[in-house]
Amino acid sequence: VPGVNGVNIKGQAVPALPVPDLGFNKDCVGAEPSKDDPDLLVAAIAGQPQLITNGVKINPIVEIEDVDLSTGNVEFSGTVKIKGDVKTGMRLRVSGDVFVGGTVEAAEIIAGGNITVKGGIIGHAETQPGMASIVAKVKAEGCVQALFAESAHIEAGDSIMLAGNARQCEMLAGNEILVGKTNPKLGQIIGGRAQATMLIKAVAFGSSSAATTRIQVGLDPYLEEKLRAKEQEFQRKLDDLNRVIKQLAHYKQNPEKARNGAGEEAELNRKLLAQEVKDLVAEQNEMKEDLVAAESARIVAVKAVYEGVEMRIAKQVWQVLSDLGGGTAQLQGGKISFGGK
């Protein structure tokens, strides 16, 4: 805003100093002037704003000390970095990656990328008889990495990697589960269920005092759900096709109702629906073939498999009735074999 000329004590005019026309800082990364108002700076990407001289930077990575009642639940289109912990009862829904410098308590994290937890993922087991346990829930489209996990539900579109033990957890991975990868003295899957398509590897499965530990490979844990969705879509399209066929039959018996292009439109709709039904049948058949990835699926125990472990490879089931050393379980001749490492 231009200044106003003044007057000194002698009554002489004092001209106002010229006002420089300041533009926005060139380092306004992630922010730009509005198309409607060049003097208004708006965010061009999702992120955390940071004031700089004559402008604002947008950091696409949101950094938070802890996720607790002071921050509330977090929903963000980008990457979130948490320096501390994610406290019990909190929820994070993030389109990118999540980095947690501390632990994840009985909280829920859903990420469109990867989830990395430097500490453990810890749910709360039941504290009193009759009380349900509070499970930590972690789901990533990519990979999940953590130090250890207890009373947790962990899902990964690709891989789950734990440096320590997994105790009473439910783990589902589209590719593989590796437990004890960086520490050969730890790495047990104790109780709960682990399911992956190609490989589950741990230092040991079960323990001398654990309840049943279920391990399964050879089936994509997500493919059956996708197949059910395709079957439902197929049934809807088939119902639509049957309605159009009945409509065409009605037009054939009553030609006067098929005027003004109604008959041609119904026939075109029939052809489109028939092609969609055909494509869905082909997709379902392909998915059913992919349901079994059994020939190359493996369950690898580096040191031990304890009594009470249940191993499944595709549709085959093997109950371990006595403690065993390390080895690899795989299908041979349609049956599960367990042999040398």
C-alpha positions in Angstrom: 0.0 0.0 0.0 1.6 3.4 -1.0 2.5 5.6 1.9 1.0 9.1 2.6 3.1 12.2 2.4 3.8 13.9 5.7 4.7 17.3 7.1 7.8 18.2 9.2 7.8 20.8 12.1 8.6 23.6 9.6 5.5 22.8 7.6 7.5 21.4 4.8 6.2 18.3 2.9 7.9 15.0 3.6 7.3 12.6 0.7 6.5 9.1 1.5 9.2 6.5 0.8 8.5 4.4 -2.3 7.0 1.0 -1.5 8.8 -1.9 -3.2 6.5 -4.3 -5.1 7.4 -7.6 -3.3 6.7 -10.8 -5.1 6.4 -14.2 -3.5 9.6 -16.0 -2.6 10.9 -18.2 -5.4 11.4 -21.0 -2.9 7.6 -21.5 -2.4 7.9 -25.2 -3.2 4.4 -26.8 -3.3 2.6 -23.5 -3.4 1.7 -21.1 -6.2 -0.3 -17.9 -6.8 -4.0 -18.3 -7.3 -5.3 -18.1 -10.8 -8.1 -15.8 -9.6 -5.9 -13.6 -7.4 -2.1 -13.2 -8.0 -1.7 -11.9 -4.5 -3.1 -15.0 -3.0 -0.8 -18.0 -2.4 -2.4 -21.4 -2.4 -1.1 -24.9 -1.8 -0.5 -26.9 -5.0 0.0 -30.2 -3.2 -1.1 -31.9 0.0 1.3 -31.4 2.9 2.4 -29.5 5.9 2.8 -25.7 5.5 6.0 -24.0 6.6 6.3 -20.2 6.7 9.3 -18.7 4.9 10.2 -15.0 4.1 7.5 -13.7 1.7 6.0 -17.1 1.2 5.2 -20.7 2.3 6.7 -24.1 1.6 4.5 -27.2 1.5 6.3 -30.3 2.9 4.7 -33.4 1.4 5.8 -35.4 4.4 3.8 -34.5 7.5 5.9 -34.8 10.7 4.2 -35.5 14.0 5.8 -36.1 17.5 3.2 -38.6 18.7 -0.3 -39.6 17.5 -2.5 -39.4 20.5 -5.5 -37.5 21.8 -3.7 -34.1 21.4 -3.4 -34.7 17.7 -6.5 -36.7 17.1 -6.8 -39.2 14.3 -4.9 -38.5 11.1 -6.1 -38.6 7.5 -3.6 -37.4 4.9 -2.9 -37.7 1.1 0.8 -38.2 1.3 3.5 -39.6 3.6 3.4 -39.3 7.4 6.4 -39.5 9.6 5.8 -40.0 13.4 8.8 -39.4 15.6 7.3 -41.1 18.6 4.5 -43.5 19.2 1.0 -44.2 17.9 -1.1 -44.5 21.0 -4.0 -46.8 21.8 -7.3 -46.1 20.1 -5.8 -43.8 17.4 -6.4 -44.2 13.6 -4.2 -43.2 10.7 -5.4 -43.3 7.1 -2.6 -42.3 4.7 -2.3 -42.6 0.9 1.5 -42.8 1.0 4.0 -44.3 3.4 4.0 -44.3 7.2 7.2 -44.1 9.3 6.9 -44.7 13.0 10.0 -44.0 15.1 8.5 -45.6 18.2 5.9 -48.2 18.8 2.3 -48.8 17.5 0.0 -49.6 20.4 -3.6 -50.9 20.0 -4.2 -48.5 17.1 -5.2 -48.7 13.4 -2.9 -47.7 10.5 -4.0 -48.0 6.9 -1.5 -46.9 4.2 -1.5 -46.9 0.4 2.3 -47.4 0.4 4.6 -49.0 3.0 4.5 -49.0 6.8 7.8 -49.0 8.7 7.8 -49.2 12.5 11.1 -49.0 14.3 9.6 -50.4 17.5 7.0 -53.1 17.9 3.3 -53.4 17.0 1.6 -54.2 20.3 -2.1 -54.9 20.9 -3.5 -55.6 24.3 -4.3 -59.2 25.2 -7.4 -59.7 27.4 -6.7 -58.4 30.9 -9.6 -60.1 32.6 -11.6 -63.2 31.9 -14.4 -62.6 29.5 -12.9 -59.4 28.2 -11.9 -59.3 24.5 -8.4 -58.4 23.5 -7.7 -55.0 21.8 -5.9 -55.8 18.6 -3.5 -53.5 16.8 -4.4 -53.3 13.1 -1.9 -52.4 10.4 -2.6 -52.6 6.7 -0.4 -51.5 3.8 -0.7 -51.9 0.0 3.1 -52.4 -0.1 5.3 -53.8 2.7 5.1 -53.8 6.5 8.3 -53.8 8.6 8.6 -53.8 12.4 10.8 -54.9 15.2 8.3 -57.4 16.5 4.5 -57.8 16.8 2.1 -59.0 19.5 -1.7 -59.4 19.4 -1.7 -57.6 16.0 -3.6 -58.0 12.7 -1.1 -57.2 10.0 -1.9 -57.1 6.2 0.5 -56.3 3.4 -0.1 -56.4 -0.4 3.5 -57.5 -0.8 5.6 -58.6 2.2 5.7 -58.6 6.1 9.1 -58.4 7.7 9.7 -58.7 11.4 13.1 -58.7 13.1 11.9 -60.3 16.3 9.0 -62.5 17.2 5.3 -62.5 16.1 3.2 -63.6 19.1 -0.6 -64.3 18.7 -0.8 -62.3 15.5 -2.9 -62.7 12.3 -0.6 -61.9 9.4 -1.6 -61.9 5.7 0.8 -61.1 2.9 0.3 -61.1 -0.9 3.9 -62.4 -1.4 5.9 -63.4 1.7 6.3 -63.2 5.4 9.9 -63.1 6.9 10.3 -63.3 10.7 13.7 -63.0 12.3 15.4 -61.8 9.1 18.0 -59.7 10.9 18.4 -61.6 14.2 18.9 -65.4 14.1 18.3 -65.7 17.9 14.8 -64.4 17.6 12.2 -64.8 14.9 9.5 -67.2 16.2 5.9 -67.2 15.0 4.0 -68.2 18.2 0.3 -68.8 18.0 -2.1 -67.0 15.7 -2.1 -67.4 12.0 0.3 -66.5 9.1 -0.8 -66.7 5.5 1.2 -65.7 2.4 1.1 -66.7 -1.3 4.7 -67.8 -1.9 6.9 -68.0 1.3 6.7 -67.9 5.0 10.1 -68.1 6.7 10.9 -67.9 10.4 13.6 -69.1 12.8 10.9 -71.3 14.5 7.2 -72.0 14.3 5.2 -72.4 17.5 6.7 -73.0 21.0 6.7 -75.6 23.7 3.9 -73.8 25.5 1.9 -72.1 22.7 -1.5 -72.8 21.4 -2.0 -73.9 17.8 0.1 -71.9 15.3 -1.4 -71.9 11.8 0.9 -71.4 8.8 -0.4 -71.3 5.2 1.1 -70.7 1.8 0.1 -71.5 -1.8 -3.1 -69.4 -1.8 -3.2 -65.7 -2.4 -5.1 -64.5 0.8 -6.7 -61.7 -1.2 -7.5 -63.5 -4.4 -10.5 -65.4 -2.9 -12.0 -62.1 -1.8 -11.5 -60.6 -5.3 -13.0 -63.8 -6.9 -16.1 -63.4 -4.7 -16.5 -59.8 -5.9 -16.1 -60.9 -9.5 -18.7 -63.6 -9.0 -21.2 -61.0 -7.6 -20.5 -58.7 -10.5 -21.0 -61.5 -12.9 -24.4 -62.4 -11.4 -25.5 -58.7 -11.6 -24.5 -58.5 -15.2 -26.2 -61.8 -16.0 -29.4 -60.6 -14.3 -29.3 -57.4 -16.4 -28.7 -59.5 -19.6 -31.7 -61.7 -18.8 -33.9 -58.6 -18.3 -32.8 -57.2 -21.7 -33.5 -60.5 -23.4 -37.0 -60.6 -22.0 -37.4 -57.0 -23.1 -36.4 -57.9 -26.7 -38.8 -60.9 -26.7 -41.6 -58.5 -25.6 -40.7 -56.1 -28.4 -40.8 -59.0 -30.9 -44.3 -59.9 -29.8 -45.3 -56.2 -29.7 -43.5 -54.4 -32.6 -45.3 -51.1 -32.0 -43.5 -50.8 -28.7 -40.0 -51.0 -30.3 -40.5 -47.8 -32.3 -38.3 -44.6 -32.0 -35.1 -46.6 -31.7 -36.2 -48.5 -28.5 -35.6 -51.9 -30.2 -32.2 -50.9 -31.6 -31.1 -49.5 -28.2 -32.2 -52.7 -26.4 -30.3 -54.9 -28.9 -27.1 -52.8 -28.5 -27.5 -53.1 -24.7 -27.8 -56.9 -25.1 -24.6 -57.1 -27.2 -22.7 -55.0 -24.7 -23.9 -57.0 -21.7 -23.2 -60.3 -23.4 -19.6 -59.2 -24.0 -19.2 -58.1 -20.4 -20.5 -61.4 -19.2 -18.1 -63.2 -21.5 -15.2 -61.1 -20.2 -16.1 -61.8 -16.6 -16.3 -65.5 -17.2 -12.7 -65.4 -18.6 -11.5 -63.3 -15.7 -13.0 -65.7 -13.2 -11.4 -68.7 -14.9 -8.0 -66.9 -14.9 -8.4 -66.1 -11.2 -9.3 -69.6 -10.3 -6.2 -70.8 -12.0 -4.1 -68.3 -10.0 -5.7 -69.5 -6.7 -3.1 -72.2 -6.5 0.5 -71.2 -6.5 1.3 -74.3 -4.6 4.2 -75.9 -6.6 6.7 -73.2 -5.7 5.3 -72.2 -2.3 7.5 -72.9 0.7 7.4 -72.9 4.5 10.9 -72.6 5.9 11.9 -73.1 9.5 15.5 -72.2 10.2 15.8 -74.0 13.6 12.6 -75.7 14.8 9.0 -76.6 14.3 7.1 -77.3 17.6 4.3 -79.7 18.3 0.9 -78.0 17.7 1.8 -76.2 14.5 -0.6 -76.7 11.6 0.9 -76.3 8.1 -1.2 -75.7 5.0 0.0 -75.7 1.5 -2.8 -75.0 -0.9 -5.5 -77.4 0.2 -3.2 -79.9 1.9 -3.0 -79.8 5.7 -0.3 -81.3 8.0 -0.6 -81.3 11.8 2.8 -81.4 13.5 2.5 -84.0 16.3 6.1 -83.8 17.7 8.9 -81.3 17.9 11.1 -81.1 14.8 14.3 -79.4 13.8 14.7 -77.0 11.0 13.6 -77.7 7.4 11.4 -76.8 4.5 7.8 -77.8 3.9 6.6 -78.0 0.3 4.3 -80.1 -1.9 5.7 -83.2 -3.5 3.3 -85.5 -5.4 0.4 -83.6 -4.1 1.4 -84.2 -0.4 3.3 -82.0 2.1 6.8 -83.1 2.6 9.2 -81.7 5.2 12.9 -82.1 4.7 16.4 -80.6 5.0 17.0 -76.9 5.1 
